[in-house]
Amino acid sequence: MAVRDMAINGGNAGTAVDVSSPLPGKSKTILLIDDDESVRHSLSMLFEIHGWRTIAAPSGAEAIIVLQNEAIDLIVTDIFIPDFDGLEMLREVSKQWPELPTIVLSGKPNWGDIDWLRMARHLGAHAVLEKTSAFDDVLREVEAAVLLGADAI
């Protein structure tokens, strides 16, 4: 099943930040930024099943508040989010939290004349994935990014 398959029912941008509980013995926290509630929910469940705590934010502004108040080990963000796009998020993270790895997801990697995922990679994203990527690909990149972040500390 692909990440995109989880969003078939659609989702609405929410205003609440959802926090999942970590599994015993796991302490890594992923900040998941996506305005699609079904994607936030599905990816949060996927990450929780694999032992990571997830904080989900529906917008860039809420994500920045989380980053200022929580210890985050990894960001997984959609490229198109309310308030500012994922590229702006990458720029802000690289200025404020340069050691924090980021994975960028997109359901529209080549929207218009711009290759958004290529731009994200150029701006320092640890990994870029289309939302149609298989769960195994997403998990592999998350694991690698979490390990990368641990090595930077």
NUTITI-467167 format. One record per atom (N, C-alpha, C): residue in three letters; x, y, z; atom name. Coordinates in steps of 0.1 Angstrom, whole numbers, plus 5000, padded with zeros to 4 digits. Example, Ala and Ser with C-alpha at 12.3 -4.5 7.8 and 13.67 -1.06 7.14 Angstrom:
% residues 2
ALA:5132:4943:5078:N
ALA:5123:4955:5078:CA
ALA:5132:4967:5078:C
SER:5128:4978:5071:N
SER:5137:4989:5071:CA
SER:5129:5000:5079:C
END
This chain:
% residues 153
MET:5008:4988:5000:N
MET:5000:5000:5000:CA
MET:5009:5012:5000:C
ALA:5005:5022:4992:N
ALA:5013:5035:4992:CA
ALA:5007:5045:5001:C
VAL:5016:5055:5005:N
VAL:5011:5066:5013:CA
VAL:4999:5072:5007:C
ARG:4999:5075:4994:N
ARG:4988:5081:4987:CA
ARG:4975:5074:4989:C
ASP:4976:5061:4990:N
ASP:4963:5053:4991:CA
ASP:4956:5056:5004:C
MET:4963:5061:5014:N
MET:4957:5064:5027:CA
MET:4949:5076:5027:C
ALA:4951:5085:5016:N
ALA:4945:5098:5016:CA
ALA:4932:5098:5007:C
ILE:4928:5086:5003:N
ILE:4917:5086:4993:CA
ILE:4904:5093:4998:C
ASN:4901:5091:5011:N
ASN:4889:5098:5017:CA
ASN:4891:5113:5018:C
GLY:4902:5118:5016:N
GLY:4905:5132:5017:CA
GLY:4906:5136:5031:C
GLY:4910:5148:5033:N
GLY:4912:5153:5047:CA
GLY:4911:5169:5047:C
ASN:4908:5174:5058:N
ASN:4907:5188:5059:CA
ASN:4919:5193:5068:C
ALA:4923:5206:5065:N
ALA:4933:5212:5074:CA
ALA:4927:5214:5087:C
GLY:4933:5209:5098:N
GLY:4928:5211:5111:CA
GLY:4936:5222:5118:C
THR:4932:5224:5130:N
THR:4939:5235:5138:CA
THR:4946:5229:5150:C
ALA:4942:5217:5154:N
ALA:4949:5211:5166:CA
ALA:4961:5204:5162:C
VAL:4971:5203:5171:N
VAL:4983:5195:5169:CA
VAL:4981:5182:5177:C
ASP:4982:5171:5169:N
ASP:4980:5158:5175:CA
ASP:4993:5152:5180:C
VAL:4993:5146:5192:N
VAL:5005:5140:5197:CA
VAL:5002:5126:5200:C
SER:5011:5117:5195:N
SER:5009:5103:5198:CA
SER:5018:5099:5210:C
SER:5015:5088:5216:N
SER:5023:5083:5227:CA
SER:5034:5074:5222:C
PRO:5046:5075:5227:N
PRO:5057:5067:5223:CA
PRO:5056:5053:5229:C
LEU:5061:5043:5222:N
LEU:5062:5029:5227:CA
LEU:5073:5029:5238:C
PRO:5071:5020:5248:N
PRO:5082:5019:5258:CA
PRO:5095:5016:5251:C
GLY:5105:5023:5257:N
GLY:5119:5021:5252:CA
GLY:5123:5030:5240:C
LYS:5113:5037:5234:N
LYS:5116:5045:5222:CA
LYS:5115:5060:5226:C
SER:5124:5068:5222:N
SER:5124:5082:5226:CA
SER:5125:5091:5214:C
LYS:5125:5086:5202:N
LYS:5127:5095:5190:CA
LYS:5113:5101:5187:C
THR:5113:5114:5184:N
THR:5101:5121:5181:CA
THR:5101:5127:5167:C
ILE:5091:5124:5159:N
ILE:5089:5129:5146:CA
ILE:5079:5140:5145:C
LEU:5082:5151:5139:N
LEU:5072:5162:5137:CA
LEU:5067:5160:5123:C
LEU:5055:5157:5121:N
LEU:5048:5154:5109:CA
LEU:5040:5166:5105:C
ILE:5043:5172:5093:N
ILE:5036:5184:5089:CA
ILE:5028:5181:5076:C
ASP:5015:5181:5076:N
ASP:5007:5179:5064:CA
ASP:4993:5185:5067:C
ASP:4987:5192:5057:N
ASP:4974:5198:5059:CA
ASP:4963:5188:5057:C
ASP:4966:5176:5052:N
ASP:4956:5165:5050:CA
ASP:4955:5157:5062:C
GLU:4944:5158:5069:N
GLU:4942:5150:5081:CA
GLU:4944:5135:5080:C
SER:4939:5130:5069:N
SER:4940:5115:5067:CA
SER:4955:5111:5065:C
VAL:4963:5119:5059:N
VAL:4977:5116:5057:CA
VAL:4984:5117:5071:C
ARG:4981:5128:5078:N
ARG:4987:5129:5092:CA
ARG:4983:5117:5100:C
HIS:4971:5113:5100:N
HIS:4966:5102:5108:CA
HIS:4973:5089:5104:C
SER:4973:5086:5091:N
SER:4979:5074:5086:CA
SER:4994:5073:5089:C
LEU:5001:5084:5086:N
LEU:5016:5083:5088:CA
LEU:5019:5083:5103:C
SER:5011:5090:5111:N
SER:5013:5089:5126:CA
SER:5011:5075:5130:C
MET:5001:5068:5126:N
MET:4999:5054:5130:CA
MET:5011:5045:5125:C
LEU:5015:5047:5113:N
LEU:5027:5040:5107:CA
LEU:5039:5042:5116:C
PHE:5042:5054:5119:N
PHE:5054:5057:5128:CA
PHE:5052:5051:5142:C
GLU:5041:5053:5147:N
GLU:5038:5047:5161:CA
GLU:5040:5032:5161:C
ILE:5035:5025:5151:N
ILE:5036:5011:5151:CA
ILE:5051:5007:5151:C
HIS:5059:5015:5145:N
HIS:5074:5012:5145:CA
HIS:5081:5019:5156:C
GLY:5074:5024:5166:N
GLY:5080:5028:5178:CA
GLY:5084:5043:5180:C
TRP:5080:5051:5170:N
TRP:5084:5065:5171:CA
TRP:5072:5073:5177:C
ARG:5075:5083:5185:N
ARG:5065:5093:5190:CA
ARG:5062:5103:5178:C
THR:5050:5106:5176:N
THR:5047:5116:5165:CA
THR:5039:5128:5170:C
ILE:5044:5139:5166:N
ILE:5036:5152:5168:CA
ILE:5032:5156:5154:C
ALA:5019:5158:5152:N
ALA:5014:5161:5139:CA
ALA:5009:5176:5139:C
ALA:5013:5183:5129:N
ALA:5008:5197:5128:CA
ALA:5003:5199:5114:C
PRO:4991:5206:5113:N
PRO:4985:5209:5100:CA
PRO:4991:5221:5092:C
SER:5000:5228:5098:N
SER:5005:5240:5091:CA
SER:5019:5243:5095:C
GLY:5025:5252:5087:N
GLY:5039:5256:5090:CA
GLY:5040:5264:5103:C
ALA:5030:5273:5105:N
ALA:5031:5281:5117:CA
ALA:5030:5272:5130:C
GLU:5021:5263:5130:N
GLU:5020:5254:5141:CA
GLU:5032:5245:5143:C
ALA:5038:5241:5132:N
ALA:5051:5233:5132:CA
ALA:5062:5241:5139:C
ILE:5063:5254:5136:N
ILE:5073:5262:5142:CA
ILE:5071:5263:5157:C
ILE:5059:5264:5162:N
ILE:5056:5265:5176:CA
ILE:5060:5251:5182:C
VAL:5057:5240:5176:N
VAL:5062:5227:5181:CA
VAL:5077:5227:5182:C
LEU:5084:5231:5172:N
LEU:5099:5231:5171:CA
LEU:5105:5239:5183:C
GLN:5098:5250:5186:N
GLN:5103:5259:5197:CA
GLN:5100:5253:5211:C
ASN:5091:5243:5212:N
ASN:5087:5239:5225:CA
ASN:5090:5224:5227:C
GLU:5094:5216:5217:N
GLU:5095:5202:5219:CA
GLU:5109:5198:5214:C
ALA:5114:5187:5219:N
ALA:5126:5181:5213:CA
ALA:5123:5172:5202:C
ILE:5126:5176:5190:N
ILE:5122:5169:5178:CA
ILE:5135:5162:5172:C
ASP:5134:5150:5167:N
ASP:5145:5143:5161:CA
ASP:5144:5142:5146:C
LEU:5133:5145:5140:N
LEU:5131:5144:5126:CA
LEU:5118:5151:5122:C
ILE:5119:5158:5110:N
ILE:5107:5164:5104:CA
ILE:5103:5157:5092:C
VAL:5091:5153:5090:N
VAL:5085:5148:5078:CA
VAL:5075:5158:5074:C
THR:5077:5165:5062:N
THR:5067:5175:5058:CA
THR:5063:5174:5044:C
ASP:5050:5177:5042:N
ASP:5045:5179:5028:CA
ASP:5052:5191:5022:C
ILE:5053:5192:5009:N
ILE:5059:5203:5003:CA
ILE:5049:5215:5002:C
PHE:5036:5212:5002:N
PHE:5026:5222:5001:CA
PHE:5018:5222:5014:C
ILE:5021:5232:5023:N
ILE:5014:5233:5036:CA
ILE:5009:5247:5038:C
PRO:4999:5249:5046:N
PRO:4994:5263:5048:CA
PRO:5004:5271:5055:C
ASP:5003:5284:5054:N
ASP:5011:5294:5060:CA
ASP:5024:5297:5052:C
PHE:5032:5286:5049:N
PHE:5043:5287:5040:CA
PHE:5046:5273:5036:C
ASP:5053:5272:5024:N
ASP:5055:5259:5018:CA
ASP:5066:5251:5025:C
GLY:5067:5239:5021:N
GLY:5078:5230:5026:CA
GLY:5092:5235:5023:C
LEU:5094:5242:5012:N
LEU:5107:5248:5010:CA
LEU:5110:5259:5020:C
GLU:5101:5267:5023:N
GLU:5103:5277:5033:CA
GLU:5105:5271:5047:C
MET:5098:5260:5049:N
MET:5101:5252:5062:CA
MET:5115:5247:5062:C
LEU:5120:5242:5051:N
LEU:5134:5237:5050:CA
LEU:5144:5249:5053:C
ARG:5141:5260:5047:N
ARG:5150:5272:5049:CA
ARG:5150:5276:5064:C
GLU:5139:5276:5070:N
GLU:5138:5280:5084:CA
GLU:5144:5270:5093:C
VAL:5142:5257:5090:N
VAL:5148:5246:5098:CA
VAL:5163:5247:5097:C
SER:5168:5249:5085:N
SER:5183:5249:5083:CA
SER:5189:5261:5090:C
LYS:5182:5272:5092:N
LYS:5187:5284:5099:CA
LYS:5186:5281:5114:C
GLN:5175:5277:5119:N
GLN:5172:5276:5133:CA
GLN:5177:5263:5140:C
TRP:5176:5252:5132:N
TRP:5179:5239:5138:CA
TRP:5187:5231:5127:C
PRO:5199:5235:5124:N
PRO:5207:5230:5112:CA
PRO:5210:5215:5114:C
GLU:5210:5209:5126:N
GLU:5213:5195:5127:CA
GLU:5201:5186:5126:C
LEU:5189:5192:5124:N
LEU:5176:5184:5124:CA
LEU:5174:5179:5110:C
PRO:5174:5166:5108:N
PRO:5171:5161:5094:CA
PRO:5156:5162:5090:C
THR:5154:5164:5077:N
THR:5141:5166:5072:CA
THR:5138:5158:5060:C
ILE:5126:5152:5060:N
ILE:5122:5144:5048:CA
ILE:5110:5151:5042:C
VAL:5110:5153:5029:N
VAL:5100:5161:5022:CA
VAL:5091:5151:5014:C
LEU:5078:5152:5015:N
LEU:5069:5144:5008:CA
LEU:5061:5153:4998:C
SER:5057:5147:4987:N
SER:5048:5155:4978:CA
SER:5039:5146:4970:C
GLY:5027:5150:4969:N
GLY:5017:5143:4960:CA
GLY:5018:5150:4946:C
LYS:5025:5161:4945:N
LYS:5026:5168:4932:CA
LYS:5041:5172:4930:C
PRO:5050:5163:4928:N
PRO:5064:5166:4927:CA
PRO:5068:5175:4916:C
ASN:5061:5176:4905:N
ASN:5064:5184:4894:CA
ASN:5052:5193:4890:C
TRP:5047:5200:4900:N
TRP:5035:5209:4898:CA
TRP:5040:5221:4891:C
GLY:5033:5224:4880:N
GLY:5037:5235:4871:CA
GLY:5051:5232:4864:C
ASP:5059:5241:4863:N
ASP:5072:5239:4857:CA
ASP:5083:5237:4867:C
ILE:5080:5235:4879:N
ILE:5090:5233:4890:CA
ILE:5091:5219:4895:C
ASP:5103:5214:4896:N
ASP:5105:5201:4903:CA
ASP:5107:5204:4917:C
TRP:5096:5203:4925:N
TRP:5097:5207:4939:CA
TRP:5106:5198:4947:C
LEU:5105:5185:4945:N
LEU:5113:5176:4953:CA
LEU:5128:5178:4950:C
ARG:5132:5181:4938:N
ARG:5146:5184:4935:CA
ARG:5150:5197:4942:C
MET:5142:5207:4942:N
MET:5145:5219:4950:CA
MET:5147:5216:4964:C
ALA:5138:5207:4970:N
ALA:5139:5204:4984:CA
ALA:5152:5197:4987:C
ARG:5156:5188:4978:N
ARG:5169:5181:4980:CA
ARG:5181:5192:4980:C
HIS:5180:5201:4970:N
HIS:5190:5211:4969:CA
HIS:5191:5220:4982:C
LEU:5179:5222:4988:N
LEU:5179:5230:5001:CA
LEU:5183:5222:5013:C
GLY:5186:5209:5012:N
GLY:5191:5202:5023:CA
GLY:5183:5191:5029:C
ALA:5172:5188:5022:N
ALA:5163:5177:5027:CA
ALA:5171:5164:5027:C
HIS:5170:5157:5038:N
HIS:5177:5144:5039:CA
HIS:5172:5134:5028:C
ALA:5159:5134:5026:N
ALA:5153:5126:5016:CA
ALA:5141:5133:5010:C
VAL:5137:5130:4998:N
VAL:5125:5135:4992:CA
VAL:5118:5123:4986:C
LEU:5105:5122:4989:N
LEU:5097:5111:4984:CA
LEU:5083:5115:4979:C
GLU:5079:5109:4969:N
GLU:5065:5111:4964:CA
GLU:5056:5104:4974:C
LYS:5044:5109:4976:N
LYS:5034:5103:4985:CA
LYS:5030:5089:4980:C
THR:5033:5086:4967:N
THR:5030:5073:4962:CA
THR:5040:5062:4966:C
SER:5051:5067:4973:N
SER:5061:5057:4978:CA
SER:5056:5047:4987:C
ALA:5061:5035:4986:N
ALA:5057:5024:4995:CA
ALA:5061:5027:5009:C
PHE:5053:5021:5018:N
PHE:5056:5022:5033:CA
PHE:5070:5019:5036:C
ASP:5075:5008:5030:N
ASP:5089:5004:5033:CA
ASP:5099:5015:5029:C
ASP:5097:5022:5018:N
ASP:5106:5032:5014:CA
ASP:5105:5044:5024:C
VAL:5093:5047:5028:N
VAL:5091:5058:5038:CA
VAL:5098:5054:5051:C
LEU:5096:5042:5056:N
LEU:5102:5037:5068:CA
LEU:5117:5037:5067:C
ARG:5123:5032:5056:N
ARG:5137:5032:5054:CA
ARG:5143:5046:5055:C
GLU:5137:5055:5049:N
GLU:5142:5069:5049:CA
GLU:5141:5075:5063:C
VAL:5130:5072:5070:N
VAL:5128:5077:5084:CA
VAL:5139:5072:5093:C
GLU:5141:5059:5092:N
GLU:5151:5052:5100:CA
GLU:5165:5058:5098:C
ALA:5169:5060:5085:N
ALA:5181:5066:5081:CA
ALA:5183:5080:5086:C
ALA:5172:5088:5085:N
ALA:5172:5102:5090:CA
ALA:5173:5103:5105:C
VAL:5166:5094:5112:N
VAL:5167:5094:5127:CA
VAL:5181:5091:5131:C
LEU:5188:5081:5124:N
LEU:5202:5077:5127:CA
LEU:5211:5089:5124:C
LEU:5208:5096:5113:N
LEU:5216:5107:5109:CA
LEU:5216:5118:5119:C
GLY:5204:5121:5124:N
GLY:5202:5131:5135:CA
GLY:5209:5127:5147:C
ALA:5209:5114:5151:N
ALA:5215:5110:5163:CA
ALA:5230:5112:5162:C
ASP:5236:5110:5150:N
ASP:5250:5111:5148:CA
ASP:5254:5126:5148:C
ALA:5245:5135:5145:N
ALA:5248:5149:5145:CA
ALA:5249:5155:5159:C
ILE:5243:5148:5169:N
ILE:5243:5153:5183:CA
ILE:5255:5150:5190:C
END
